[in-house]
Amino acid sequence: MVHVFNPGPGKIPDDVLKEAQSELLNFGGTGMSVLEISHRSPEFTSLLNESSALLRELLEVPDSYKVLWLAGGASGLFSAIPLNLVLHKEDVVDYIVTGSWSKGAAKEAEKYATVNYVIPVKSDFTGVPSQER
């Protein structure tokens, strides 16, 4: 199971925004923003451990799985997926292109594998093509 949490658009509860605002200039009494402190500092390590534990609890992630905090956003997965699933450039992966995001994902995958377009790619995306052959 993969969950991707990326920036907006999305409503953030007011109480969360207020807490972030209150700690923006002085995170955990450090005198610095969480954006400024070292990722190796005890304060950041504590934040990371607490966040991971809360995420495990919320999503019922078993201890046999790792929680990874990665940068890159949704389009970063366009390359991450084939890089993790393909061994050789000659390996064939199937893509169904139904819009601009899947088109971008398939194009990126071409760098790492042979892409099989399951249905012909159209220039306009107004719906999902019929599955009948």
N, C-alpha and C positions, 0 to 999 in steps of 0.2 A: 504494500500500500504506500503510495506516495502522496504527500500533501505539499502543495506549493503555496506559500504565503508571500504575496507580492504587494507592492504599494498600489493602492486605489485603482480605479475609483472605488471607494468604499467608505461608509460612515463609521467613524470612530466615536464611541460613547464619550460624552462630555467629561465624565469623571476621569477617564483615561487621559484625555487631552490635558485636563487641569493638573493631574499628577505629573505628566511629562513636562508641562510648563514649569511647575514648581521645582523640578530637579534639573532643568535644562542648564542652569548656570552652576549648580552645585550638586552633582550626583553623589548620593551617599556620604555627604560631608567631605568630599575630596577637594572642594573648591574649584572643580572643573566639570565640564559637561561629560556625559557618557561618550560623546563623540570625540572627546579629547584625551581620555585616559587610555593607558596602554592596554592592549588586549591580553597582556600577561599579568596585569595588576590583580591583586587579591579582590578588589572591588568588582572588576569585570568578570573574573573567574566565578565569583559568588553569583553574579547576575546570570551568567551562562548556565551554571549548575541549577539554579532555581528555575530558570525558564525551561530547561530541559526536563526537570522533574515535573513541572506543571503540565507541560505538553504530553509527557508520558501518561500522566494521570488522566488528562482530558481525552486523549485518543486511545487509551488503554494499550500503550505500546509495551510489549513484553521486554523483559531484561535481556532477552537473547537478540534484540535488535539495537542498533546504534541510532541515535538522533544526530543528524548532521545539519549544521547551520551553514548554508552555502550562499554565496553571492551569485548574481547572474540574471535573476528574473526569469520570466517565462521563456523568452527567446534564448536564454542560455541553455535551456534544456534541448533546444533544437540540435545542438551538437553533443550534449552530454548523453542523450539516449543512445544514438548510434555508437558513440565512443565506448559505452559500457556493454553494448550487446553484439558488436561486430568484431570479428577477429581480423578479417582481411578485406581489403578494398573490393575483392571479387565476390564477397558474400552478398547475397541478394536480400533486400528488405522491401516489404510492401508498404505503400503509402496510398491513401485515398485522399485526394485533394478536393476539398469542398469550400475552401475560402482562402483568404490571404494568409492566415496563420499556418494552416496545413501546407500551403504552397511554400512558405518560407522554411518550414521544417523539412520538407522533402528536398528542397534546394540545398540546404545545409547538409543533409544526410548524404548527398551525392559526393561530398568531399571524402567520405569515409567508407562508402559502400556503393554497390550497384542498386539503384532505386528502381523498383518495379511499380509503375503507376497502375494501380488496379483498375481504375476507370480513366478515360481520357480527361486530361486537364482542360478546362474551359477557360475562356478569357473573362467571362462574367460569372459571378457566383450568386445565383438567384434561388438555389435550392440544392438538395442532395439528389444526384442522378439516380435513376431507377437501378435496382440491383438485378433486374432481369437481363439475361444475355440474349 
